[in-house]
Amino acid sequence: MWETARGGRRDGIIAALGIGAGTLVHICAAVLGLSVILASSEALFTIVKWVGAAYLLYIAVSLVISGERRGGGPQSAPRQSGWRLLRAAAFVNILNPKVALFFLAYLLTFITINLR
């Protein structure tokens, strides 16, 4: 994780909690059947992919610009607030359509086994 390398153990734990929060969103979507809509609609899947890619590009550009303003690398970066870091990690995971498809496939396999 980039945040652990840049901000230490505290930032790594907060980022992991954000990723876990994003995973809970995908689990709820799979349980409610929203992941089926995402998997069956090629247009919606493409939109989510592009939105996720745009968000990752935004994060990358923000890191480069903030590094140039400070005139240093990641070592001179000020500590990010915990809520902001948690929110950013959650959004990265929520906007990753592959995670939604994974939980959809896993959940459908689990439900099929129990229905027999």
C-alpha positions in Angstrom: 0.0 0.0 0.0 1.3 3.4 -1.0 -0.1 5.0 2.1 1.8 2.7 4.4 5.0 3.4 2.6 4.4 7.1 2.7 2.6 7.7 6.0 3.6 4.8 8.2 1.6 2.2 10.0 -1.3 4.6 11.0 -2.0 5.6 7.5 -1.8 2.0 6.3 -4.3 0.8 8.9 -6.7 3.7 8.0 -6.4 2.9 4.3 -7.1 -0.8 5.0 -10.2 0.2 6.9 -11.3 2.3 4.0 -10.8 -0.6 1.6 -12.8 -2.8 4.0 -15.6 -0.2 4.0 -15.6 -0.2 0.2 -15.9 -4.0 0.3 -18.9 -3.8 2.5 -20.6 -1.6 -0.1 -19.9 -4.3 -2.7 -21.2 -7.0 -0.5 -24.5 -5.1 0.1 -24.8 -4.4 -3.6 -24.4 -8.2 -4.3 -26.9 -9.1 -1.7 -29.4 -6.6 -3.0 -28.9 -7.7 -6.6 -27.3 -4.5 -7.8 -24.1 -6.4 -8.9 -26.3 -8.5 -11.3 -27.3 -5.3 -13.0 -23.7 -4.1 -13.3 -22.6 -7.5 -14.6 -25.4 -7.7 -17.2 -25.1 -4.1 -18.5 -22.1 -3.6 -20.6 -22.7 0.1 -20.8 -23.0 0.5 -17.0 -19.9 -1.6 -16.5 -18.0 0.6 -18.9 -19.2 3.7 -17.2 -18.1 2.5 -13.8 -14.7 1.5 -15.2 -14.1 4.9 -16.7 -15.3 6.7 -13.6 -12.9 4.6 -11.5 -10.0 5.2 -13.9 -10.7 9.0 -13.8 -10.7 8.9 -10.0 -7.4 7.1 -10.0 -6.0 9.6 -12.5 -7.2 12.5 -10.3 -5.5 11.0 -7.2 -2.2 10.5 -9.2 -2.3 14.1 -10.5 -3.1 15.4 -7.1 -0.1 13.6 -5.6 2.2 14.9 -8.3 1.0 18.5 -8.0 1.1 18.5 -4.2 4.7 17.1 -4.3 5.8 19.8 -6.7 4.3 22.5 -4.5 6.2 21.3 -1.5 9.4 20.9 -3.5 10.0 17.4 -2.2 9.0 13.8 -2.4 6.7 11.8 -0.3 9.0 12.1 2.7 8.2 15.8 3.1 4.4 15.3 2.7 2.3 16.5 5.6 0.1 13.9 7.3 -3.3 13.5 5.7 -6.4 13.5 7.9 -7.7 10.1 8.9 -11.2 10.7 7.5 -9.9 11.9 4.2 -7.6 8.9 3.8 -10.4 6.5 4.8 -12.8 8.1 2.3 -10.2 8.0 -0.5 -9.4 4.3 0.1 -13.1 3.5 0.2 -13.8 5.3 -3.1 -11.0 3.6 -4.8 -12.5 0.2 -3.8 -16.1 1.2 -4.5 -15.2 2.4 -8.0 -13.4 -0.8 -8.9 -15.9 -2.9 -10.9 -13.8 -6.0 -10.6 -14.5 -6.2 -6.9 -18.3 -6.1 -7.6 -17.9 -8.9 -10.1 -15.9 -11.0 -7.6 -18.5 -10.7 -4.9 -21.3 -11.4 -7.4 -19.5 -14.6 -8.6 -18.7 -15.7 -5.0 -22.3 -15.0 -3.7 -23.9 -16.8 -6.6 -21.8 -19.8 -6.1 -22.6 -19.8 -2.4 -26.4 -19.4 -3.0 -26.4 -22.1 -5.7 -24.8 -24.6 -3.3 -27.4 -23.9 -0.6 -30.4 -24.2 -3.0 -29.7 -27.8 -4.0 
